[in-house]
Amino acid sequence: MWIKVNPGSDRSNFSTLYHLNGNEVPSDYVNLGDRVLCAFPMYNEIYYVNYDINTGNTNLYRTLAFFGKEGVWGYLHHSYSSLL
């Protein structure tokens, strides 16, 4: 996915880059499968969110900082495997 952060944009709240889930009720975020692939920018970080079936964690995430990258196009690759 290609993204560009516009200079001066307000990043104090979550915005959705993409959000794919495996639930019949997409607004339900408390079960495994709610966040199969999703990413949210907030402040100067992009949150990659998923879940961990082994621990039951429905909100497992990692962040990627993008300081000084305003106005520049960037490519994000985020993949998923059900085999892991």
mmCIF file as gemmi writes it, N, C-alpha and C atoms, coordinates in Angstrom:
data_model
loop_
_atom_site.group_PDB
_atom_site.id
_atom_site.type_symbol
_atom_site.label_atom_id
_atom_site.label_alt_id
_atom_site.label_comp_id
_atom_site.label_asym_id
_atom_site.label_entity_id
_atom_site.label_seq_id
_atom_site.pdbx_PDB_ins_code
_atom_site.Cartn_x
_atom_site.Cartn_y
_atom_site.Cartn_z
_atom_site.occupancy
_atom_site.B_iso_or_equiv
_atom_site.pdbx_formal_charge
_atom_site.auth_seq_id
_atom_site.auth_asym_id
_atom_site.pdbx_PDB_model_num
ATOM 1 N N . MET Axp A 1 ? 0.841 -1.158 0 1 0 ? 1 A 1
ATOM 2 C CA . MET Axp A 1 ? 0 0 0 1 0 ? 1 A 1
ATOM 3 C C . MET Axp A 1 ? 0.895 1.233 0 1 0 ? 1 A 1
ATOM 4 N N . TRP Axp A 2 ? 0.582 2.17 -0.838 1 0 ? 2 A 1
ATOM 5 C CA . TRP Axp A 2 ? 1.304 3.439 -0.882 1 0 ? 2 A 1
ATOM 6 C C . TRP Axp A 2 ? 0.554 4.473 -0.051 1 0 ? 2 A 1
ATOM 7 N N . ILE Axp A 3 ? 1.252 5.198 0.811 1 0 ? 3 A 1
ATOM 8 C CA . ILE Axp A 3 ? 0.628 6.254 1.612 1 0 ? 3 A 1
ATOM 9 C C . ILE Axp A 3 ? 1.506 7.497 1.574 1 0 ? 3 A 1
ATOM 10 N N . LYS Axp A 4 ? 0.883 8.616 1.87 1 0 ? 4 A 1
ATOM 11 C CA . LYS Axp A 4 ? 1.614 9.88 1.986 1 0 ? 4 A 1
ATOM 12 C C . LYS Axp A 4 ? 0.989 10.672 3.122 1 0 ? 4 A 1
ATOM 13 N N . VAL Axp A 5 ? 1.811 11.13 4.06 1 0 ? 5 A 1
ATOM 14 C CA . VAL Axp A 5 ? 1.337 11.949 5.174 1 0 ? 5 A 1
ATOM 15 C C . VAL Axp A 5 ? 1.449 13.405 4.744 1 0 ? 5 A 1
ATOM 16 N N . ASN Axp A 6 ? 0.32 14.067 4.68 1 0 ? 6 A 1
ATOM 17 C CA . ASN Axp A 6 ? 0.313 15.466 4.261 1 0 ? 6 A 1
ATOM 18 C C . ASN Axp A 6 ? 0.891 16.366 5.344 1 0 ? 6 A 1
ATOM 19 N N . PRO Axp A 7 ? 1.738 17.313 4.963 1 0 ? 7 A 1
ATOM 20 C CA . PRO Axp A 7 ? 2.308 18.24 5.949 1 0 ? 7 A 1
ATOM 21 C C . PRO Axp A 7 ? 1.206 19.005 6.681 1 0 ? 7 A 1
ATOM 22 N N . GLY Axp A 8 ? 1.352 19.111 7.993 1 0 ? 8 A 1
ATOM 23 C CA . GLY Axp A 8 ? 0.392 19.857 8.8 1 0 ? 8 A 1
ATOM 24 C C . GLY Axp A 8 ? -0.89 19.116 9.121 1 0 ? 8 A 1
ATOM 25 N N . SER Axp A 9 ? -1.008 17.842 8.731 1 0 ? 9 A 1
ATOM 26 C CA . SER Axp A 9 ? -2.242 17.102 9.022 1 0 ? 9 A 1
ATOM 27 C C . SER Axp A 9 ? -2.313 16.768 10.508 1 0 ? 9 A 1
ATOM 28 N N . ASP Axp A 10 ? -3.54 16.743 11.036 1 0 ? 10 A 1
ATOM 29 C CA . ASP Axp A 10 ? -3.756 16.431 12.454 1 0 ? 10 A 1
ATOM 30 C C . ASP Axp A 10 ? -3.7 14.926 12.638 1 0 ? 10 A 1
ATOM 31 N N . ARG Axp A 11 ? -2.701 14.458 13.361 1 0 ? 11 A 1
ATOM 32 C CA . ARG Axp A 11 ? -2.56 13.024 13.603 1 0 ? 11 A 1
ATOM 33 C C . ARG Axp A 11 ? -2.73 12.697 15.076 1 0 ? 11 A 1
ATOM 34 N N . SER Axp A 12 ? -3.516 13.489 15.799 1 0 ? 12 A 1
ATOM 35 C CA . SER Axp A 12 ? -3.694 13.25 17.228 1 0 ? 12 A 1
ATOM 36 C C . SER Axp A 12 ? -4.733 12.166 17.514 1 0 ? 12 A 1
ATOM 37 N N . ASN Axp A 13 ? -5.511 11.77 16.519 1 0 ? 13 A 1
ATOM 38 C CA . ASN Axp A 13 ? -6.503 10.711 16.68 1 0 ? 13 A 1
ATOM 39 C C . ASN Axp A 13 ? -6.222 9.597 15.684 1 0 ? 13 A 1
ATOM 40 N N . PHE Axp A 14 ? -6.721 8.413 15.994 1 0 ? 14 A 1
ATOM 41 C CA . PHE Axp A 14 ? -6.57 7.296 15.067 1 0 ? 14 A 1
ATOM 42 C C . PHE Axp A 14 ? -7.314 7.564 13.774 1 0 ? 14 A 1
ATOM 43 N N . SER Axp A 15 ? -6.732 7.176 12.682 1 0 ? 15 A 1
ATOM 44 C CA . SER Axp A 15 ? -7.378 7.12 11.377 1 0 ? 15 A 1
ATOM 45 C C . SER Axp A 15 ? -7.13 5.719 10.846 1 0 ? 15 A 1
ATOM 46 N N . THR Axp A 16 ? -7.997 5.237 10.018 1 0 ? 16 A 1
ATOM 47 C CA . THR Axp A 16 ? -7.841 3.888 9.499 1 0 ? 16 A 1
ATOM 48 C C . THR Axp A 16 ? -7.179 3.929 8.133 1 0 ? 16 A 1
ATOM 49 N N . LEU Axp A 17 ? -6.045 3.241 8.001 1 0 ? 17 A 1
ATOM 50 C CA . LEU Axp A 17 ? -5.452 3.042 6.677 1 0 ? 17 A 1
ATOM 51 C C . LEU Axp A 17 ? -6.171 1.886 5.997 1 0 ? 17 A 1
ATOM 52 N N . TYR Axp A 18 ? -6.276 0.759 6.709 1 0 ? 18 A 1
ATOM 53 C CA . TYR Axp A 18 ? -7.05 -0.383 6.253 1 0 ? 18 A 1
ATOM 54 C C . TYR Axp A 18 ? -7.385 -1.246 7.457 1 0 ? 18 A 1
ATOM 55 N N . HIS Axp A 19 ? -8.452 -1.997 7.345 1 0 ? 19 A 1
ATOM 56 C CA . HIS Axp A 19 ? -8.896 -2.846 8.461 1 0 ? 19 A 1
ATOM 57 C C . HIS Axp A 19 ? -9.669 -4.026 7.878 1 0 ? 19 A 1
ATOM 58 N N . LEU Axp A 20 ? -9.034 -5.176 7.856 1 0 ? 20 A 1
ATOM 59 C CA . LEU Axp A 20 ? -9.672 -6.404 7.384 1 0 ? 20 A 1
ATOM 60 C C . LEU Axp A 20 ? -9.882 -7.312 8.579 1 0 ? 20 A 1
ATOM 61 N N . ASN Axp A 21 ? -11.061 -7.914 8.673 1 0 ? 21 A 1
ATOM 62 C CA . ASN Axp A 21 ? -11.297 -8.819 9.788 1 0 ? 21 A 1
ATOM 63 C C . ASN Axp A 21 ? -12.013 -10.068 9.321 1 0 ? 21 A 1
ATOM 64 N N . GLY Axp A 22 ? -12.121 -11.02 10.204 1 0 ? 22 A 1
ATOM 65 C CA . GLY Axp A 22 ? -12.746 -12.29 9.876 1 0 ? 22 A 1
ATOM 66 C C . GLY Axp A 22 ? -14.029 -12.52 10.644 1 0 ? 22 A 1
ATOM 67 N N . ASN Axp A 23 ? -14.718 -11.472 11.053 1 0 ? 23 A 1
ATOM 68 C CA . ASN Axp A 23 ? -15.929 -11.606 11.861 1 0 ? 23 A 1
ATOM 69 C C . ASN Axp A 23 ? -17.185 -11.293 11.068 1 0 ? 23 A 1
ATOM 70 N N . GLU Axp A 24 ? -18.276 -11.872 11.521 1 0 ? 24 A 1
ATOM 71 C CA . GLU Axp A 24 ? -19.556 -11.567 10.901 1 0 ? 24 A 1
ATOM 72 C C . GLU Axp A 24 ? -20.076 -10.208 11.365 1 0 ? 24 A 1
ATOM 73 N N . VAL Axp A 25 ? -19.602 -9.739 12.524 1 0 ? 25 A 1
ATOM 74 C CA . VAL Axp A 25 ? -19.979 -8.422 13.042 1 0 ? 25 A 1
ATOM 75 C C . VAL Axp A 25 ? -18.716 -7.554 13.035 1 0 ? 25 A 1
ATOM 76 N N . PRO Axp A 26 ? -18.476 -6.787 11.964 1 0 ? 26 A 1
ATOM 77 C CA . PRO Axp A 26 ? -17.222 -6.045 11.836 1 0 ? 26 A 1
ATOM 78 C C . PRO Axp A 26 ? -16.934 -5.049 12.959 1 0 ? 26 A 1
ATOM 79 N N . SER Axp A 27 ? -17.949 -4.536 13.625 1 0 ? 27 A 1
ATOM 80 C CA . SER Axp A 27 ? -17.72 -3.551 14.683 1 0 ? 27 A 1
ATOM 81 C C . SER Axp A 27 ? -17.353 -4.195 16.02 1 0 ? 27 A 1
ATOM 82 N N . ASP Axp A 28 ? -17.346 -5.514 16.088 1 0 ? 28 A 1
ATOM 83 C CA . ASP Axp A 28 ? -16.999 -6.239 17.306 1 0 ? 28 A 1
ATOM 84 C C . ASP Axp A 28 ? -15.482 -6.419 17.347 1 0 ? 28 A 1
ATOM 85 N N . TYR Axp A 29 ? -14.81 -5.75 18.295 1 0 ? 29 A 1
ATOM 86 C CA . TYR Axp A 29 ? -13.347 -5.773 18.336 1 0 ? 29 A 1
ATOM 87 C C . TYR Axp A 29 ? -12.783 -6.53 19.532 1 0 ? 29 A 1
ATOM 88 N N . VAL Axp A 30 ? -13.522 -7.434 20.135 1 0 ? 30 A 1
ATOM 89 C CA . VAL Axp A 30 ? -13.042 -8.095 21.345 1 0 ? 30 A 1
ATOM 90 C C . VAL Axp A 30 ? -12.788 -9.59 21.157 1 0 ? 30 A 1
ATOM 91 N N . ASN Axp A 31 ? -12.896 -10.077 19.936 1 0 ? 31 A 1
ATOM 92 C CA . ASN Axp A 31 ? -12.698 -11.492 19.68 1 0 ? 31 A 1
ATOM 93 C C . ASN Axp A 31 ? -11.519 -11.72 18.742 1 0 ? 31 A 1
ATOM 94 N N . LEU Axp A 32 ? -10.965 -12.927 18.785 1 0 ? 32 A 1
ATOM 95 C CA . LEU Axp A 32 ? -9.921 -13.28 17.836 1 0 ? 32 A 1
ATOM 96 C C . LEU Axp A 32 ? -10.47 -13.172 16.422 1 0 ? 32 A 1
ATOM 97 N N . GLY Axp A 33 ? -9.681 -12.636 15.521 1 0 ? 33 A 1
ATOM 98 C CA . GLY Axp A 33 ? -10.126 -12.453 14.143 1 0 ? 33 A 1
ATOM 99 C C . GLY Axp A 33 ? -10.639 -11.059 13.858 1 0 ? 33 A 1
ATOM 100 N N . ASP Axp A 34 ? -10.746 -10.22 14.898 1 0 ? 34 A 1
ATOM 101 C CA . ASP Axp A 34 ? -11.249 -8.86 14.704 1 0 ? 34 A 1
ATOM 102 C C . ASP Axp A 34 ? -10.269 -8.002 13.923 1 0 ? 34 A 1
ATOM 103 N N . ARG Axp A 35 ? -9.013 -8.305 14.044 1 0 ? 35 A 1
ATOM 104 C CA . ARG Axp A 35 ? -7.989 -7.498 13.382 1 0 ? 35 A 1
ATOM 105 C C . ARG Axp A 35 ? -7.037 -8.429 12.631 1 0 ? 35 A 1
ATOM 106 N N . VAL Axp A 36 ? -7.504 -9.001 11.544 1 0 ? 36 A 1
ATOM 107 C CA . VAL Axp A 36 ? -6.65 -9.89 10.769 1 0 ? 36 A 1
ATOM 108 C C . VAL Axp A 36 ? -5.518 -9.076 10.141 1 0 ? 36 A 1
ATOM 109 N N . LEU Axp A 37 ? -5.831 -8.002 9.488 1 0 ? 37 A 1
ATOM 110 C CA . LEU Axp A 37 ? -4.865 -7.046 8.962 1 0 ? 37 A 1
ATOM 111 C C . LEU Axp A 37 ? -5.432 -5.655 9.153 1 0 ? 37 A 1
ATOM 112 N N . CYS Axp A 38 ? -4.732 -4.814 9.89 1 0 ? 38 A 1
ATOM 113 C CA . CYS Axp A 38 ? -5.164 -3.427 9.972 1 0 ? 38 A 1
ATOM 114 C C . CYS Axp A 38 ? -3.988 -2.547 10.37 1 0 ? 38 A 1
ATOM 115 N N . ALA Axp A 39 ? -4.088 -1.295 9.985 1 0 ? 39 A 1
ATOM 116 C CA . ALA Axp A 39 ? -3.048 -0.32 10.306 1 0 ? 39 A 1
ATOM 117 C C . ALA Axp A 39 ? -3.714 1.026 10.555 1 0 ? 39 A 1
ATOM 118 N N . PHE Axp A 40 ? -3.224 1.717 11.58 1 0 ? 40 A 1
ATOM 119 C CA . PHE Axp A 40 ? -3.742 3.015 11.969 1 0 ? 40 A 1
ATOM 120 C C . PHE Axp A 40 ? -2.59 3.987 12.176 1 0 ? 40 A 1
ATOM 121 N N . PRO Axp A 41 ? -2.622 5.156 11.554 1 0 ? 41 A 1
ATOM 122 C CA . PRO Axp A 41 ? -1.616 6.173 11.887 1 0 ? 41 A 1
ATOM 123 C C . PRO Axp A 41 ? -2.09 6.998 13.078 1 0 ? 41 A 1
ATOM 124 N N . MET Axp A 42 ? -1.171 7.317 13.981 1 0 ? 42 A 1
ATOM 125 C CA . MET Axp A 42 ? -1.465 8.203 15.096 1 0 ? 42 A 1
ATOM 126 C C . MET Axp A 42 ? -0.172 8.872 15.52 1 0 ? 42 A 1
ATOM 127 N N . TYR Axp A 43 ? -0.233 10.189 15.67 1 0 ? 43 A 1
ATOM 128 C CA . TYR Axp A 43 ? 0.954 10.992 15.941 1 0 ? 43 A 1
ATOM 129 C C . TYR Axp A 43 ? 2.002 10.705 14.869 1 0 ? 43 A 1
ATOM 130 N N . ASN Axp A 44 ? 3.179 10.281 15.228 1 0 ? 44 A 1
ATOM 131 C CA . ASN Axp A 44 ? 4.224 9.998 14.243 1 0 ? 44 A 1
ATOM 132 C C . ASN Axp A 44 ? 4.539 8.51 14.166 1 0 ? 44 A 1
ATOM 133 N N . GLU Axp A 45 ? 3.524 7.694 14.345 1 0 ? 45 A 1
ATOM 134 C CA . GLU Axp A 45 ? 3.705 6.245 14.275 1 0 ? 45 A 1
ATOM 135 C C . GLU Axp A 45 ? 2.551 5.61 13.51 1 0 ? 45 A 1
ATOM 136 N N . ILE Axp A 46 ? 2.841 4.468 12.921 1 0 ? 46 A 1
ATOM 137 C CA . ILE Axp A 46 ? 1.801 3.646 12.314 1 0 ? 46 A 1
ATOM 138 C C . ILE Axp A 46 ? 1.679 2.398 13.171 1 0 ? 46 A 1
ATOM 139 N N . TYR Axp A 47 ? 0.476 2.121 13.625 1 0 ? 47 A 1
ATOM 140 C CA . TYR Axp A 47 ? 0.196 0.947 14.449 1 0 ? 47 A 1
ATOM 141 C C . TYR Axp A 47 ? -0.25 -0.19 13.541 1 0 ? 47 A 1
ATOM 142 N N . TYR Axp A 48 ? 0.497 -1.288 13.577 1 0 ? 48 A 1
ATOM 143 C CA . TYR Axp A 48 ? 0.113 -2.504 12.879 1 0 ? 48 A 1
ATOM 144 C C . TYR Axp A 48 ? -0.534 -3.407 13.914 1 0 ? 48 A 1
ATOM 145 N N . VAL Axp A 49 ? -1.797 -3.706 13.71 1 0 ? 49 A 1
ATOM 146 C CA . VAL Axp A 49 ? -2.565 -4.428 14.723 1 0 ? 49 A 1
ATOM 147 C C . VAL Axp A 49 ? -2.987 -5.789 14.179 1 0 ? 49 A 1
ATOM 148 N N . ASN Axp A 50 ? -2.942 -6.784 15.039 1 0 ? 50 A 1
ATOM 149 C CA . ASN Axp A 50 ? -3.334 -8.138 14.691 1 0 ? 50 A 1
ATOM 150 C C . ASN Axp A 50 ? -3.833 -8.818 15.953 1 0 ? 50 A 1
ATOM 151 N N . TYR Axp A 51 ? -3.784 -10.121 16.014 1 0 ? 51 A 1
ATOM 152 C CA . TYR Axp A 51 ? -4.146 -10.868 17.213 1 0 ? 51 A 1
ATOM 153 C C . TYR Axp A 51 ? -3.23 -12.064 17.352 1 0 ? 51 A 1
ATOM 154 N N . ASP Axp A 52 ? -3.193 -12.637 18.55 1 0 ? 52 A 1
ATOM 155 C CA . ASP Axp A 52 ? -2.365 -13.813 18.822 1 0 ? 52 A 1
ATOM 156 C C . ASP Axp A 52 ? -3.254 -14.921 19.334 1 0 ? 52 A 1
ATOM 157 N N . ILE Axp A 53 ? -3.446 -15.925 18.526 1 0 ? 53 A 1
ATOM 158 C CA . ILE Axp A 53 ? -4.335 -17.028 18.908 1 0 ? 53 A 1
ATOM 159 C C . ILE Axp A 53 ? -3.753 -17.863 20.045 1 0 ? 53 A 1
ATOM 160 N N . ASN Axp A 54 ? -2.419 -17.908 20.163 1 0 ? 54 A 1
ATOM 161 C CA . ASN Axp A 54 ? -1.789 -18.712 21.22 1 0 ? 54 A 1
ATOM 162 C C . ASN Axp A 54 ? -2.004 -18.128 22.605 1 0 ? 54 A 1
ATOM 163 N N . THR Axp A 55 ? -1.966 -16.804 22.727 1 0 ? 55 A 1
ATOM 164 C CA . THR Axp A 55 ? -2.151 -16.157 24.026 1 0 ? 55 A 1
ATOM 165 C C . THR Axp A 55 ? -3.563 -15.629 24.228 1 0 ? 55 A 1
ATOM 166 N N . GLY Axp A 56 ? -4.357 -15.569 23.152 1 0 ? 56 A 1
ATOM 167 C CA . GLY Axp A 56 ? -5.699 -15.015 23.251 1 0 ? 56 A 1
ATOM 168 C C . GLY Axp A 56 ? -5.721 -13.497 23.213 1 0 ? 56 A 1
ATOM 169 N N . ASN Axp A 57 ? -4.585 -12.875 22.9 1 0 ? 57 A 1
ATOM 170 C CA . ASN Axp A 57 ? -4.509 -11.417 22.824 1 0 ? 57 A 1
ATOM 171 C C . ASN Axp A 57 ? -5.224 -10.94 21.565 1 0 ? 57 A 1
ATOM 172 N N . THR Axp A 58 ? -6.313 -10.197 21.737 1 0 ? 58 A 1
ATOM 173 C CA . THR Axp A 58 ? -7.088 -9.707 20.591 1 0 ? 58 A 1
ATOM 174 C C . THR Axp A 58 ? -6.603 -8.352 20.094 1 0 ? 58 A 1
ATOM 175 N N . ASN Axp A 59 ? -5.606 -7.776 20.745 1 0 ? 59 A 1
ATOM 176 C CA . ASN Axp A 59 ? -5.105 -6.457 20.362 1 0 ? 59 A 1
ATOM 177 C C . ASN Axp A 59 ? -3.578 -6.428 20.413 1 0 ? 59 A 1
ATOM 178 N N . LEU Axp A 60 ? -2.964 -7.277 19.626 1 0 ? 60 A 1
ATOM 179 C CA . LEU Axp A 60 ? -1.508 -7.331 19.54 1 0 ? 60 A 1
ATOM 180 C C . LEU Axp A 60 ? -1.069 -6.306 18.497 1 0 ? 60 A 1
ATOM 181 N N . TYR Axp A 61 ? -0.135 -5.427 18.855 1 0 ? 61 A 1
ATOM 182 C CA . TYR Axp A 61 ? 0.292 -4.427 17.876 1 0 ? 61 A 1
ATOM 183 C C . TYR Axp A 61 ? 1.776 -4.111 18.001 1 0 ? 61 A 1
ATOM 184 N N . ARG Axp A 62 ? 2.309 -3.593 16.922 1 0 ? 62 A 1
ATOM 185 C CA . ARG Axp A 62 ? 3.664 -3.066 16.846 1 0 ? 62 A 1
ATOM 186 C C . ARG Axp A 62 ? 3.572 -1.707 16.161 1 0 ? 62 A 1
ATOM 187 N N . THR Axp A 63 ? 4.54 -0.864 16.422 1 0 ? 63 A 1
ATOM 188 C CA . THR Axp A 63 ? 4.509 0.469 15.825 1 0 ? 63 A 1
ATOM 189 C C . THR Axp A 63 ? 5.734 0.7 14.949 1 0 ? 63 A 1
ATOM 190 N N . LEU Axp A 64 ? 5.56 1.578 13.979 1 0 ? 64 A 1
ATOM 191 C CA . LEU Axp A 64 ? 6.631 1.993 13.087 1 0 ? 64 A 1
ATOM 192 C C . LEU Axp A 64 ? 6.632 3.517 13.06 1 0 ? 64 A 1
ATOM 193 N N . ALA Axp A 65 ? 7.743 4.125 13.439 1 0 ? 65 A 1
ATOM 194 C CA . ALA Axp A 65 ? 7.844 5.585 13.455 1 0 ? 65 A 1
ATOM 195 C C . ALA Axp A 65 ? 8.098 6.105 12.047 1 0 ? 65 A 1
ATOM 196 N N . PHE Axp A 66 ? 7.523 7.266 11.743 1 0 ? 66 A 1
ATOM 197 C CA . PHE Axp A 66 ? 7.78 7.89 10.446 1 0 ? 66 A 1
ATOM 198 C C . PHE Axp A 66 ? 8.109 9.37 10.607 1 0 ? 66 A 1
ATOM 199 N N . PHE Axp A 67 ? 9.006 9.682 11.528 1 0 ? 67 A 1
ATOM 200 C CA . PHE Axp A 67 ? 9.43 11.062 11.768 1 0 ? 67 A 1
ATOM 201 C C . PHE Axp A 67 ? 10.069 11.666 10.526 1 0 ? 67 A 1
ATOM 202 N N . GLY Axp A 68 ? 9.722 12.916 10.241 1 0 ? 68 A 1
ATOM 203 C CA . GLY Axp A 68 ? 10.34 13.63 9.137 1 0 ? 68 A 1
ATOM 204 C C . GLY Axp A 68 ? 9.956 13.134 7.76 1 0 ? 68 A 1
ATOM 205 N N . LYS Axp A 69 ? 8.894 12.366 7.659 1 0 ? 69 A 1
ATOM 206 C CA . LYS Axp A 69 ? 8.503 11.794 6.377 1 0 ? 69 A 1
ATOM 207 C C . LYS Axp A 69 ? 7.259 12.476 5.788 1 0 ? 69 A 1
ATOM 208 N N . GLU Axp A 70 ? 6.896 13.647 6.272 1 0 ? 70 A 1
ATOM 209 C CA . GLU Axp A 70 ? 5.714 14.325 5.753 1 0 ? 70 A 1
ATOM 210 C C . GLU Axp A 70 ? 5.909 14.727 4.294 1 0 ? 70 A 1
ATOM 211 N N . GLY Axp A 71 ? 4.864 14.568 3.505 1 0 ? 71 A 1
ATOM 212 C CA . GLY Axp A 71 ? 4.893 14.963 2.11 1 0 ? 71 A 1
ATOM 213 C C . GLY Axp A 71 ? 5.629 14.007 1.194 1 0 ? 71 A 1
ATOM 214 N N . VAL Axp A 72 ? 6.095 12.883 1.719 1 0 ? 72 A 1
ATOM 215 C CA . VAL Axp A 72 ? 6.844 11.902 0.93 1 0 ? 72 A 1
ATOM 216 C C . VAL Axp A 72 ? 6.016 10.618 0.835 1 0 ? 72 A 1
ATOM 217 N N . TRP Axp A 73 ? 5.952 10.04 -0.349 1 0 ? 73 A 1
ATOM 218 C CA . TRP Axp A 73 ? 5.245 8.77 -0.514 1 0 ? 73 A 1
ATOM 219 C C . TRP Axp A 73 ? 6.061 7.635 0.1 1 0 ? 73 A 1
ATOM 220 N N . GLY Axp A 74 ? 5.365 6.717 0.758 1 0 ? 74 A 1
ATOM 221 C CA . GLY Axp A 74 ? 6.012 5.553 1.35 1 0 ? 74 A 1
ATOM 222 C C . GLY Axp A 74 ? 5.212 4.3 1.047 1 0 ? 74 A 1
ATOM 223 N N . TYR Axp A 75 ? 5.883 3.184 0.958 1 0 ? 75 A 1
ATOM 224 C CA . TYR Axp A 75 ? 5.225 1.91 0.672 1 0 ? 75 A 1
ATOM 225 C C . TYR Axp A 75 ? 5.187 1.061 1.938 1 0 ? 75 A 1
ATOM 226 N N . LEU Axp A 76 ? 4.006 0.592 2.294 1 0 ? 76 A 1
ATOM 227 C CA . LEU Axp A 76 ? 3.825 -0.286 3.447 1 0 ? 76 A 1
ATOM 228 C C . LEU Axp A 76 ? 3.466 -1.683 2.968 1 0 ? 76 A 1
ATOM 229 N N . HIS Axp A 77 ? 4.167 -2.656 3.497 1 0 ? 77 A 1
ATOM 230 C CA . HIS Axp A 77 ? 3.836 -4.052 3.191 1 0 ? 77 A 1
ATOM 231 C C . HIS Axp A 77 ? 3.467 -4.721 4.516 1 0 ? 77 A 1
ATOM 232 N N . HIS Axp A 78 ? 2.275 -5.262 4.567 1 0 ? 78 A 1
ATOM 233 C CA . HIS Axp A 78 ? 1.761 -5.893 5.778 1 0 ? 78 A 1
ATOM 234 C C . HIS Axp A 78 ? 1.094 -7.182 5.322 1 0 ? 78 A 1
ATOM 235 N N . SER Axp A 79 ? 1.588 -8.306 5.774 1 0 ? 79 A 1
ATOM 236 C CA . SER Axp A 79 ? 1.039 -9.573 5.311 1 0 ? 79 A 1
ATOM 237 C C . SER Axp A 79 ? 0.62 -10.446 6.479 1 0 ? 79 A 1
ATOM 238 N N . TYR Axp A 80 ? -0.106 -11.496 6.164 1 0 ? 80 A 1
ATOM 239 C CA . TYR Axp A 80 ? -0.678 -12.386 7.174 1 0 ? 80 A 1
ATOM 240 C C . TYR Axp A 80 ? -0.594 -13.823 6.668 1 0 ? 80 A 1
ATOM 241 N N . SER Axp A 81 ? -0.332 -14.734 7.559 1 0 ? 81 A 1
ATOM 242 C CA . SER Axp A 81 ? -0.359 -16.152 7.234 1 0 ? 81 A 1
ATOM 243 C C . SER Axp A 81 ? -1.094 -16.898 8.338 1 0 ? 81 A 1
ATOM 244 N N . SER Axp A 82 ? -2.074 -17.671 7.964 1 0 ? 82 A 1
ATOM 245 C CA . SER Axp A 82 ? -2.798 -18.465 8.961 1 0 ? 82 A 1
ATOM 246 C C . SER Axp A 82 ? -1.991 -19.672 9.412 1 0 ? 82 A 1
ATOM 247 N N . LEU Axp A 83 ? -0.869 -19.933 8.77 1 0 ? 83 A 1
ATOM 248 C CA . LEU Axp A 83 ? -0.037 -21.077 9.115 1 0 ? 83 A 1
ATOM 249 C C . LEU Axp A 83 ? 0.872 -20.828 10.298 1 0 ? 83 A 1
ATOM 250 N N . LEU Axp A 84 ? 1.037 -19.585 10.727 1 0 ? 84 A 1
ATOM 251 C CA . LEU Axp A 84 ? 1.958 -19.269 11.809 1 0 ? 84 A 1
ATOM 252 C C . LEU Axp A 84 ? 1.357 -19.496 13.152 1 0 ? 84 A 1
